[in-house]
Amino acid sequence: MVNARCEMKSYYKYELAQAAGVSTRTFGRWLKQQNEQLIQWGVTPQQQLLPPAAVQWICRQYGIDEGEL
């Protein structure tokens, strides 16, 4: 059987917060703790739209189901 996993795309922080079931403020605090790693992905603290590589890493880091996005 072929793996039906779809390719990740860019998402806004508020969309990831909704998928995680937390407020955008809480989600921002989570990301603040991972600032060094996010900078490596090219994400600044003020950036709202996150690139696919950062989204995939955040989903794995915080247990967000990628299927809900």
N, C-alpha and C positions, 0 to 999 in steps of 0.2 A: 504494500500500500504506500502511496506517495504521501509525504508529510504535507499537510494542508496549511501549514503555518504561513500567515501572510507577512509581508514585509512591513516593518515599522515605518511610521511617518511622523512628521512634526506634530506636536501638540502644545496647547497653551497650558500654563501652570494650573489654571483653574479647572481644566478638564482632568488633569491628573489628580488634583485634589478631590474632585467628585468621585473619580474611580476608586480612590483610596478610602473614601468615606470620611474625610476630614475637611475642616474649613481651609480656606486659602491661607489664612494666617498661620495655622498649624503646619500646613504643607511648606510654607515659606520658612518656618523655623527648622523643619527637617532639612530643607535644602541648605540652609545657612550652616548647618553642622558639616555638610559635605562640600563646602565652598572650594577647597583645593582641588578635589576631583572634578568638580563641574567646570572649573577654569580650564582644566586639561581638555575638556570636551568643547571648549570655546563658549561657555555659558557665563554671562555676567549676572550679578545679583539683580539688576534692573530688567533683564531680558524676560519677556513674557512668553514668547514662542520658542520652544525648545527643539533643538535638532534631533533627528531620529536616533542617533547613537546615544545621546544623553537620555532620551526617553526610555530606550531599551534598558540602559544601565539603572535608571531610577526605578523602573518597574521591577527589575530583579532585586535591587537593594531593599525596596520597601514592600515587596510581595504584592504588588498591584497586578491584577489579572489583565494581561495584555488583550485578552478576548473581549473585555468590557469597554475597551476604548473605541 
